Amino acid sequence: MPTNTDRRQLLQNLLPEGLPVTKQWLAKQTPDFDRHALDNLVKSRQLTPLASGVYIRPGTHLTWQGVVAALQTIFRTDLTVGGLTALELQGFAHYLPLSRQHAVHLYGKNALPTWLQNALPSVQLVRHSSLNSLGGAGLLTWEYDINERSFVASDIPGQRASAWPFTMSSPERAYLEVLNEVPDTISFEHADQLLQGMTTVSPRRMEQLLRKCTSVKLRRLFYWMAERHSYAWLKKLPKPEALDELGLGSGNRVLARGGRLDTKYHITVPEDMWTQVAPTTDKSGS
């Protein structure tokens, strides 16, 4: 039977720095961590409880990156980093709203654990419903190095003991996730400013996402936004009507109350962002 000293050493070897773990996860690592052993480790301050059945190393520096890596890998939730946060981490979001709390945007069906409300006082984890029609398209696998506290893109995660898999939206998927929030929580202007910096969009990946997207509003808004900028990648995308039978759907969509109707994409947009369709010049001489 292992002694308390043995268990403490084993705990130091197993417990990741900066990641919360569950009682079930610890028990899967070794049968030595039964309920009695865990209670003793808590009493001897070798484990710090965050909530019932949730622990961290004493004195650990808890980060939102470590928490999200744990939510994905240890807690087995479907929550992925997306939207504004994914754009920011990949260098595309230079204009971010000022706030006392840093907002981290997660997408998925699973709810956030209640213990997170007090675990990260300087961070606000915001859960959004995922774009279901996209499935797993446009999701990238990264690694979060808990020692370096940095991200590394990786097709084969888990090559280093300190690296944990981390799923995040590609810039293309993240931008669609942002557009889905227009105009409720994201303004037209903010979405437009974000696209100004997206000069390296992958046409192949964006086309795949647009073909999977079944939201008429999202398709129209994307093409309307994209046409405001003369990027080479836009010319490589199919015309909306060539995507599939849905195309751009039918009927008008009111997105900006009191705005003006864009007659090409049949959406209302803010007055100051509306541009008149250039008239067709008849050069036939008739």
C-alpha positions, 0 to 999 in steps of 0.5 A: 500500500502506498504511503502518503509520501508516495501519493504526494510524489505521484500527485506532483508527477501527474497533476498538470500545473495550471489545469483544474482536474476532476476526482474521476480523472485522478482516479483514472490515472491510478487506483491509489487516488481513492476518495480517502486518499484525496480527502487526506491530500486536501487536508494536508494541502497537497490539493486545493479544491475549487468545487466538489470533485474539482482540484488544482495544485496549491498555489497554481496560477490559473489561466483561462487557457489552462481552464479551457484546455481542461474543459476540452480534455479533462471535463470532456465538454464540446466548448471550443474557442471561437469568434473574437477570441480566436481572431485575437489569438491568431492575430486578426483582432486589433480592435477590441472593446475596452472592459474591466474583464477580458472576455473569452468567447466559447462555442458549444452546447455544454454549459459552463461549470458554475465553479468558474464564476469565481475561479477567474475574477479577471476573465469573463467566459462567454458561451455562445451556441455553435453554428450547428450546420458547420459541424467540425469544419474550420476547427483547428487543433492547437497545443497549449503549453502549460509551462510556456503559456503559449499556443502552438499549431499542431496536427499531432498534439500531445508530443510534449508532457506540458502540451495539452490539446486545444481546439479553436476556430480557424480565422474563417470560421471565427469570422462567421461566428462573429457575423452571426452576432451582428447586430445583436452584440457585435456592431456592423462597424466592428465586424467591418473593421475586423475584416479589414485586417483579414487579407490572408483568408483561405478561399478553400476553407471559406468556401467549405464553410459557406457551403455548409452554412444554412443561415441565409442571413449569414451568407448575405452578410458575409458577401456584403461585408466581403465586397466592401474590400478588394481582397484577392481571396474574394475573387476565388470564392464562388458567387453566392448563387453557385454555392448550392440550391439555397444560394442567398434564399429569398425575401428581405432581412432587416438587420439594421433598424432604420437602415437602408435596404441593399438591393443586391443582398436584400438586407438592411444595413446602417445608413452610413455604410450603405453604398449605392449600386452603380448604374449600368451604362448602356453603350450600345448606342441605341 
